Amino acid sequence: MSASPRWDISRALGVAKLFHLLCGVREACVTPFLTLYLRQLGLAAPWVGILMGTKHLIAAFWAPICAILAKSYRKRRTLLMGSLLGSVGASLLMVLVPLADKNWVHLPCNGSSSVTSTDALLGVTLPVNITLAQEPASSHPTKRTGEVEVPSFRKPPGESDQETFGGLHSYLALSVEGARTTSQVLLHPDTSGLKGHPWEVTFEVVKTALPLLPAGKGPGNPANLSGTQGKPWAFDLSLEGLRWTFILSLGSLAFWELLTAPLEQVADDSLYEYLDFVDATDRYRSLSVWRLLGMSAGVCGIAALVEQLDCFLMTSGPQGVVHFYGYSVVSILALLMSIAFPIPIYRPWEPSYKSVKALSIVRGDPRLILLASTIVLIGAIISTVQNFLFWHMKDHGSSELVMGFSVALSLLGEILLHLFEMTLLRKLSRAGLVGLGLGCLAGQLLYYSFLWSWWSVLPVQILSAISNGALWWAVEASVEDLTTPHMERALSALFRGHFYRSGCSLGSFVGGFVVMRFSLAVLYQACCVVLLLWLAFFLSIQRRLPQERKIKYSKLLSLEVSDTTDSEQGTERDWLVKAMREEPD
């Protein structure tokens, strides 16, 4: 049928591209940096894992329900606009969540200000010059310079400055002793240079043998400060404050995800049905590139804004409020675009239980069961990267601009690899491409566990083009080959929604406790080993599964067939005869 003004394909695609671009920028403003913000609130890895796991769990099951309801009641545009408008307010709720320690503040970004209060030392970072007495084999001590973050030390009425400094000295000894080292540290303050810089202190450290302490178990950990109970004023790290921070963060994140989770699926379903009505679904695949472009631009742009504006907007809260303000601004722009977003008005009634049917298809095909299990495992492992990689980079001195640039590198790699998508799918088998993606992901995880500086993460990010982009192309192609007609999108949504998000939720819940009990490097190394074992299992099982071939007559009809004759040679070249001969009995 000819496209009337109501079905203006060029205009619809232009609006959809801009909408996907803005949604990519909007997502990149907060999502990559969210766990870093939660850490700055004072939440430890297990609580961050619980928060992110709850977020993924809501997205896995709430988004399909909303998509079905919006389609049944023809309220898709209302849902799009309501989701975008509601997410503006819901995101700003995170700015209102209080710190776990209300007296913990950061020094201004320019570092020019000094602490002037005589009543409290508010969470400053002290430069420490450390002298290590070596083992007997070495006679020369080693000097090291570092920084120690100190929580609030309050001087009660009547307490002298010398006693206050003694409390600070005790905390620094506990902090260094509680680190994951094999040394017992004794700090000897040198206050000779305190006149010009009252909080710059030099300490001399004597190194002796001490059994290895696991992370979170050392006496310097805030959860194990029993040695400071004699002076209740020394620490203002209240369990009540931590509890309220966690509860308010959980409520804000859950409410936020309830509003934003249905947006992507409803928009994709609406656009696909709009293009399907006028037989233009071949242009649908190219729209994912625009979302990747928006994310790569947004993640670098918001990181640069944080570097410039966060110092002026931050008062007593944590760094990172610019992320939420930027998210709100871009959400309003996307709201304006949603008014013109293409949504089909007249559409024949279709059953809304395709998800149940798709699940039954997976249950009846061992190859789909193996693929679904792989997707759950990938989601669980990818969640550990998304949740804690920026923590690892931050511990090595990385800025948010470098973090954003690392994400942009992986996204740009996916965009460039898009040019070779069809070539890869033709040259490699589906199972081979999945195996290649798993291998690249295992290599990335092993590399992450051995980061040594703030820039060392950048070279390996290009592998994300294969471990994320090419891997999902193989999954989509496998789903398209193995499913029944008209169930491709339902089965793909099941894999991307339920299976992948459920895996992300499981990985977030478990990963946080592993980080607390061991370390982030151990978590990444364990994930690498699990991936390699699953890769060997996947390739060995894949060969033993029955390789059934299904004929897609819709694809065969689209092929260009050369002219045939009545001769035997022409009959052999006929596509229908060849297809029927290749079909198994």
C-alpha positions, 0 to 999 in steps of 0.5 A: 500500500502507498504511504499516506501522510498518516503513514509517513515513514521518513518522518516516523523514522526521523522521530524514532532515531532522535527519540532513541538518541535522547533515550541513550543520552538519558540512560548514560547520565546515571546508569553507569555511575549509579553504584559509584553514587551509592558508594559515596552515600556510605553503602557497602558492597552487599547493600549496593548489590541488594539495591541493584538486584532489586532494580533488575528484578523489577525490570525483568517482570514489571516491564512486560506486564506494563507493555501488555496492559498499555497495548490492551487499553491503547494507552501506549503514548500515555505510558510513554509520557507518564514514564518520562515525566515521572522519572524526572521526579523519581530520579531527583529523590535520590539527591534527597537520600541522606549520607550514612554519616551526616558529618562526612564531607569532601574537601572542595575540588580545588583543595584550597580551603582548609578546616577551620572549625575547632569543634570537629574534624569532618571527614578530611583526607590527610596526606600521609608520608609512610616510612616502612622498616624493611625485612632484615635483608634490607637495611634502608627504609622505604618511604611512601606517600598516600592519603587516608580518609578519616571520618568525623572526630568530634572534640567534646567540651573540655577535651584538649586539642592534644587528646583530640589529635590522639583520637585521630592518631588512634583511628589512623593506626586502625585504618592502616592496620585494617587494610589487606596487608601483612603488616602491623602499622605503628604511626608516629606523628610528626607535627613539626610542619603543622603551622602552615597546614594544620591537617598535614601530618607525617607518620612513620610506619614500622612494619612487622609480621601480621596474619593476613586479614580478609577485607571487612574483618580488620579492626579498621573497618567501620563495622569492627570498631570495638576498640574505640568504644571507650570514647563514644565521641570518636566516631559518628558512624551511626548504624541508624543513619546507615539503615535509613540511607539504605531504606530510602535508597531502596524505596527511591530506586524501586519507585524509579524503576517502576516508572522507567522500566516499561519505556524501552519495551513499549517504545520498541513494540510501538515502532515495530508494529508501526513499521510492520503495518507498512512493510518497512520492518527492515529499517527497524534494526538500524535504530539500535545504533542511535541508542549506542551513539546517544549513550557514548555521547552522554556518558562522556558529556555528563562526566565532563559536566560533573568535573566542572559543576559538581564542586559548585552544586555540592554542599554537604552531600556526596558527589554526583548530583549532576548526574541526576540533574542531567538525567532530568533535563534529557528526560524532559527533551525526550518527553517532547519527542514522545508526543510525535513518536510513531504509534499505530492507531488501528491494529488487529487484535492479537493475543497477549499471552505470547510470553507464555507461548515463548516460554513453552517453546524454550522448554521444548527445545534443548538448544534454546534451554542451553542458550537461555542458561547461557544468557542467565549466566552472562547477565549474572557476570555482566552485573558484577562489571556494571556494579563494581568496575568503577569502584575498582577504577576509583580505588586506582585514582581514576576520575569520572571522565576516564570512567565515562571514556572507558564506557564510550570506547566499548560503545564505539567498538559496538557501533563500528562492528555493526558494519560487519554484522552480516559478515560475521554471522555468515562466516561464523556459526551461531554457536561459534560466535557465542563461544567467541563472545564468552571467551572475550568476556572471560579475558576482560574479567581476568584483565580487570582483576589485575588493574594497576593504574587509572588508565589501564582499563582503557585498552581492553574495553574494545573487546566489549564489541564482541563480548556484548555486541557480537554475542547478542547478534548470535543470540538473536540469530539463533532465536530467529532460526529456532523459533516458530513463525511470528514468535521471534520478537516474543522470544527475543524479548523473553531472552533480553527481559526475563532471562538476562535481567534475572541473571543480572539480579542474581549476580548483583545479590551474590556479587556484593557479598563476595566483594565484602568477604573476599575482594573485587579481584577475587570476584572477577577471577572467579567469574572468569573461571566460571565462564571458561568452564561454561564455555567448554560445557557449551561447546561440547553439549552444542555438538551433541544436540540434534541439529534440526533445520527449519525452512523459513518460506518467507525468507525463501520467497525473498530470494532472487531466483535466476530464470529456470528452464524446462531442462533438468539443470533448470529444475535442479536450480529451482529454489523450492525443489532444493528446499524440499530435498534438503528438508529432513524426513 
